[in-house]
Amino acid sequence: MLCTILKEPFYINKNSKTYDVVPFGATDLYVSRFCQGTVFRSLPDLKDKLRAIDHCIYSGVNFFDSSNAYGDAEITLGKAIAGKRDGLIICTKVHPFYPPKNENDIPVNASFTREFLSRQVDTALKRLGTDYIDLYLLHNPDGVTRYDDLVENMDNLVQKGKIRYWGLSNHSGKQINELADIAESKRCSIISGAECYYTIAGVGTLNSKMLSKWNINCESLIGTSRIRWLEKETFPVINSRNIGLLAYSPMDQGYLSPGKETDPDSPLHLLINTIDGIAARIDVTRAQLCYAWVSARPEVTSVLGGPETPLQIDEAISGSNMILPIEILDRLNKASRTYSETQKE
C-alpha cells in the first residue's frame, strides 16, 4: 500500500534511511520524527534490547530517549550506541531522586541542586559511554528548587560542555513559560525541549498529585482530560517559544495496543473501533494511525514510543512519518474529543 510519507511517496514498513529529519525547536539538532524509548519493559534479555536499538539505527532513527529513572536503560543505550555515536541524538532525563542501587531499594527524594545535577549528569555520561548529552531534561518538577537557581544550575552543565541543550518533562505550560522567562532575563541557556504525554485517547487524566506538582490549585480540573489540557495550556507556550516537543505514549500506556481487552460498552472501546475502522479503510495498522495522529499535531517535533520488535518499530517509524488526509484527521480528532468528553462523567 502506497502512503504519503513526508514529501515523497514511500512503501510502509520498508526499512530505509531516506526518512527526513526535522529541526528540534530552535536548536541545531536535527531529529527523526520517531524517537525510540529505551525502557523495554517486556524485553528482559539484553540482546533483544540491543537488537531493537540496532534495528532503529538501521532504519534511519537517530533520536533516542532514556532516564536515570528507567533502571539500566542508560547502560543499555550506551552499549547499543558504542561506535555509532556520531549522528545520533541522545536525550536523557534526571528524576528528582537518588536512583536505587539495588532492585528492592526505595528511591530517596532529592532536589535539583547544582551538586545533585552535576553528579547525576556525570553518572549518566558514564552509563551512556559518551562525552556529552544532546538534550537533558528535568524528568519532573522537584517542587523545591528556586527557579533562578534551577536555570543557573542547568546553564552550568551547558557551559561545562556536558550537555548541549536542556529542557523539561512533565511540567506545565506555566512552569515552562516562567523558567524560560528567567533563563532569558539571566542570559542563560534557554529551554530548548519539552517532553509531554500526548495520545489520541488520553486514558490518563489530571489528578491532585499532578496539579500539585504544577502549582495549580483547581479541584474542578481533577479527572478531566490531560491531553485536552495540554492542547489548551501547554501547546501555546511550545508554539510561541519554538520549543522542540517530544510527545510520549502514542499507544497510551498500552491501552491502545492490539490484544488489550476493553469493556465492549466503554467509551475507549468505541474510540478503538473508530480507529480500527479508519485504519482498515486506508490500509494501515492501528499503531501506524495512532503514531500518525500524534505526529500530525504541528507542535509535535518527534513521537516518543517504546516498540520492542522489528515489526513494531517499523510501524512506529512509518506512522510517525505519515501525512494523513485532512478528512481522516478530522474524523480522528472528533473521535478523540468525544472520548475526552466522557472522562469526567
MARLOTI-462253 format. One record per residue (C-alpha): x, y, z. Coordinates in steps of 0.2 Angstrom, whole numbers, padded with zeros to 4 digits, always signed. Each point is the difference from the previous one (the first is absolute). Layout:
! MARLOTI-462253
XYZ ...
This chain:
! MARLOTI-462253
+0000+0000+0000 +0007+0017-0005 -0002+0014+0013 +0007+0018+0000 +0015+0000+0011 +0006+0018+0002 +0003+0007-0017 +0003-0016-0009 -0011-0015-0003 +0007-0015+0009 -0005-0018+0004 -0004-0003+0018 +0010-0012+0010 +0015+0000-0012 +0016+0003+0009 +0008+0016-0006 +0011+0014+0005 -0008+0012-0012 -0012+0007+0013 +0002+0019+0003 +0007+0007+0016 -0008+0016+0007 +0008+0014+0011 -0004-0002+0018 -0007+0017+0005 +0013+0014+0000 +0015-0011+0002 +0012-0007-0013 -0006-0017+0003 -0008-0009-0014 -0010-0015+0006 -0010-0014-0008 -0019+0001+0002 +0000-0015+0010 +0010-0001+0016 +0003-0017+0008 -0002-0002+0019 +0011-0012+0009 -0010-0007+0014 -0004-0016-0008 -0011-0007+0013 -0004-0016-0009 +0018-0004-0005 +0010-0007+0014 +0014-0006-0011 +0014+0012-0004 +0002-0007-0017 -0018+0004-0005 +0002+0017+0006 +0016+0003-0010 -0008-0008-0015 -0015+0012+0001 +0011+0016+0001 +0011-0007-0014 -0015-0002-0011 -0005+0018+0004 +0017+0006-0006 -0001-0010-0015 -0017+0006-0004 +0005+0018+0001 -0005+0005+0018 +0013+0011+0008 -0009+0006+0015 +0000-0010+0016 -0008+0004+0018 +0005-0007+0017 +0001+0005+0018 +0008-0003+0017 -0017-0006+0005 -0001-0014-0012 +0011-0013+0009 +0015-0006-0012 -0007+0009-0015 +0014+0012-0002 +0013-0014+0002 -0010-0009-0014 +0000+0015-0011 +0018+0003+0003 +0005-0018-0006 -0011+0002-0015 +0007+0016-0006 +0018-0005+0003 +0010+0004-0016 -0016+0008-0008 -0001+0016+0010 +0003+0012-0014 -0017+0006-0008 -0010-0006+0015 -0010+0011+0011 -0001-0005+0018 -0013+0006+0012 +0000-0005+0018 -0009+0006+0015 +0005+0003+0019 -0014-0005+0012 +0000+0009+0017 +0006-0015+0010 +0015-0010+0003 -0002-0016-0011 +0000-0016+0011 +0016-0010-0001 -0009-0016+0002 -0017-0006-0007 -0009-0001+0017 +0007+0017+0006 -0012+0015+0002 +0005+0016-0009 +0005+0014+0010 -0008+0017-0005 +0012+0014-0005 +0000+0018-0006 +0008+0007-0015 +0015+0008+0008 +0016+0004-0010 +0009-0014+0009 -0014-0013-0003 -0002+0004-0018 +0019+0000-0003 +0001-0017+0008 -0014-0007-0010 +0005+0006-0016 +0018-0007+0002 -0008-0017+0005 -0011+0001-0016 +0015+0004-0011 +0009-0015+0007 -0015-0012-0002 -0003+0007-0018 +0019-0001-0004 +0000+0017-0008 +0008+0017+0003 -0016+0010-0001 -0018-0001+0000 -0010+0009-0014 -0016+0003+0010 -0001-0001+0019 -0017+0001+0007 -0007+0003+0018 -0011-0016+0001 -0012+0008+0012 -0001+0016+0011 +0008-0002+0017 -0011+0013+0008 +0014+0007+0010 +0014+0008-0010 -0002+0019-0004 -0002+0003-0018 +0015+0012-0001 +0011-0013+0007 -0007-0014-0011 +0003+0010-0016 +0018+0004+0006 +0003-0018+0005 -0005-0006-0017 +0010+0014-0009 +0015-0006+0010 -0001-0017-0008 -0001+0008-0018 +0015+0011+0003 +0010-0015+0006 -0004-0009-0016 -0008-0014+0008 -0017+0003-0008 -0004+0009-0016 -0018+0005+0004 -0012-0001+0015 -0018-0001+0002 -0015-0006+0011 -0011-0016+0000 -0017-0001+0008 +0000+0018+0005 -0015+0012-0003 +0000+0014-0014 +0000+0012+0014 +0016-0007+0008 +0008-0001-0017 -0004+0018-0004 +0006+0006+0017 +0017-0009-0001 +0002+0006-0018 -0003+0018+0005 +0013-0002+0014 +0013-0008-0011 -0002+0014-0013 +0001+0014+0014 +0016-0008+0007 +0007-0003-0018 +0002-0018+0004 -0002-0015-0012 -0019+0000-0005 -0012-0014+0002 +0001-0010-0016 -0011-0015+0002 -0015-0007+0009 -0006-0018+0002 -0019-0002+0002 -0013-0013+0001 -0011+0001-0016 -0010-0014-0008 -0017-0001-0009 -0008-0008+0015 +0007+0007+0015 -0005-0013+0013 +0010+0010+0013 -0009+0014+0007 +0005+0015+0011 +0001-0005+0019 +0004+0010+0016 +0018-0006+0001 +0004+0006-0018 -0009+0017+0003 +0010+0002+0016 +0016-0003-0010 -0005+0013-0012 -0005+0013+0014 -0018+0000-0006 -0014+0001+0013 -0016-0004-0009 -0009-0015+0006 -0013+0001-0015 +0014-0006-0012 +0002-0017+0009 -0005-0014-0011 -0001+0010-0016 +0010-0004-0016 +0019+0003+0002 +0002+0001-0019 -0013+0013-0002 +0008+0010+0014 +0017-0001-0009 -0008+0006-0016 -0007+0015+0009 +0013+0004+0013 +0017-0006-0007 +0000+0000-0019 -0002+0019-0001 +0016+0001+0010 +0009-0013-0011 -0006+0010-0015 +0005+0017+0006 +0017-0005+0006 +0005-0012-0014 +0003-0014+0012 +0003-0017-0007 -0013-0012+0006 +0002-0019+0004 -0018-0007+0001 +0000-0016+0010 -0012-0015+0001 -0008-0001-0017 -0007-0017+0004 -0006+0008+0017 +0009-0011+0012 -0005-0016-0009 -0019+0004+0001 +0000+0002-0019 +0011-0016-0004 -0008-0014-0010 -0005-0014+0012 -0004+0012+0014 -0018-0005+0007 -0012+0014+0002 -0018+0001+0006 -0011-0002-0016 -0011+0014+0008 +0014+0012+0004 +0004+0017-0008 +0018-0007-0003 -0007-0015-0009 -0010+0011-0012 +0015+0011-0003 +0011-0015-0004 -0014-0006-0012 +0000+0016-0009 +0019+0000-0002 +0000-0018-0006 -0014+0004-0013 +0010+0015-0007 +0016-0010+0000 -0008-0014-0010 -0007+0013-0012 +0017+0007-0004 +0009-0017+0002 +0012+0004+0015 +0001-0007+0017 -0007+0007+0016 +0017+0004+0006 +0005+0009-0016 -0016+0011+0002 +0003+0003+0018 +0018+0006-0003 -0006+0010-0016 -0014+0009+0010 +0013+0006+0013 +0013+0005-0013 -0013+0010-0009 -0001+0013+0014 +0011+0015-0006 +0007+0002+0018 +0007-0018+0000 +0018-0001-0006 +0002-0019+0003 -0011-0014+0006 +0008-0010+0015 -0005-0018+0001 +0006-0016+0007 -0002-0014-0014 +0010-0015+0003 -0001-0011-0015 +0006+0004-0018 -0018+0000-0006 -0005+0012+0014 +0014+0011-0004 -0004+0000-0018 -0018+0005+0004 +0006+0014+0011 +0012+0007-0013 -0012+0000-0014 -0014+0006+0011 +0010+0015+0006 +0005+0005-0017 -0018-0002-0008 -0010+0015-0006 -0019-0004+0003 -0013+0007-0012 -0009+0015+0008 -0017-0010+0000 +0008-0014+0009 +0008+0011+0013 -0016+0009+0003 -0009-0016+0004 +0014-0006+0012 -0001+0017+0008 -0018-0001+0003 +0001-0017+0007 +0014+0005+0012 -0010+0015+0006 -0016-0011+0002 +0010-0012+0011 +0007+0014+0010 -0017+0007+0004 -0005-0016+0008 +0015-0001+0012 -0008+0011+0014 -0018-0007-0001 
